[in-house]
Amino acid sequence: MRVLVLENHEEVSGGVFCKTLDRKGALLDMLRPRHDALPADSAGYAAMVALGGPQDAYDDAASPFLPAEMALMRAFAAAGKPVAGICLGAQLLARAHGGTVAPMEFPEFGFTRLTVTPEGRDDPVLGIDASLPLFMEYHQDAFTLPPGGVLLVRGETCANQMFRVGARSYGFQFHLEAEAGTIAEWMREMRKGRSYIRAKSNGRFDERQLDAWLRDLPALSGDSALACARMAENWLKLATPSV
């Protein structure tokens, strides 16, 4: 089955999530909305993935492609086809269905402990008995749940971390897809002051914590990858070859 993947920024790939879809036999059609024309509807595709990026999900003037991307999310949902939005993609999914996106007081960065809600334990993509691993966060904005949205994973600093809207559209604020090499580069950028959120952190990032994350990165990223692969596979099961 064909899956449309929107790469919103060249430095934020589909990582483990998209590699899992590929391994399970999906044919990935990669487009970059900043440069490529988006399809008018979901015809020819079984599902859609929208990836992350440094753009602000509420700023259509700076990113004129955002309205078309959100319209496409609604088109896939109306056709009963799965949508997965990661980080920026999750914020766009929330906004596409009536939620709002706004800056946080302080950005959220690093491996973070999250909690599955009671609704999450009954969800076909997430439903698990054990606690989640630590997942990587890298964002400066947060969203409200859209009308009818169901919160599946909650965070302490940023409450809305994973949600479902409708039967098959899922938003992941955390970077479940990020691989070890990508995360290491993000942490190096943060240390050197090149990260787009470093200036907004007001000194809240502890260099010793960065050292600890980098030291433990193989285990942290390994646990995250296993959970991501499970969720990506479960999400793909919601799609059908008939498009």
HELIX and SHEET records of a PDB file:
HELIX    1   1 GLY A   15  ARG A   23  1                                   9    
HELIX    2   2 LEU A   66  ALA A   78  1                                  13    
HELIX    3   3 LEU A   88  ALA A   96  1                                   9    
HELIX    4   4 PRO A  118  ARG A  121  1                                   4    
HELIX    5   5 ALA A  180  LYS A  192  1                                  13    
HELIX    6   6 ARG A  198  LYS A  200  5                                   3    
HELIX    7   7 GLU A  207  ARG A  215  1                                   9    
HELIX    8   8 LEU A  217  LEU A  236  1                                  20    
SHEET    1   A 8 LEU A  27  LEU A  31  0                                        
SHEET    2   A 8 ARG A   2  LEU A   6  1                                        
SHEET    3   A 8 ALA A  47  ALA A  50  1                                        
SHEET    4   A 8 VAL A  83  ILE A  86  1                                        
SHEET    5   A 8 SER A 169  PHE A 172  1                                        
SHEET    6   A 8 ASN A 160  VAL A 165 -1                                        
SHEET    7   A 8 VAL A 150  ARG A 154 -1                                        
SHEET    8   A 8 THR A 115  VAL A 116 -1                                        
SHEET    1   B 2 VAL A 101  THR A 112  0                                        
SHEET    2   B 2 PHE A 135  PHE A 143 -1                                        
END                                                                             
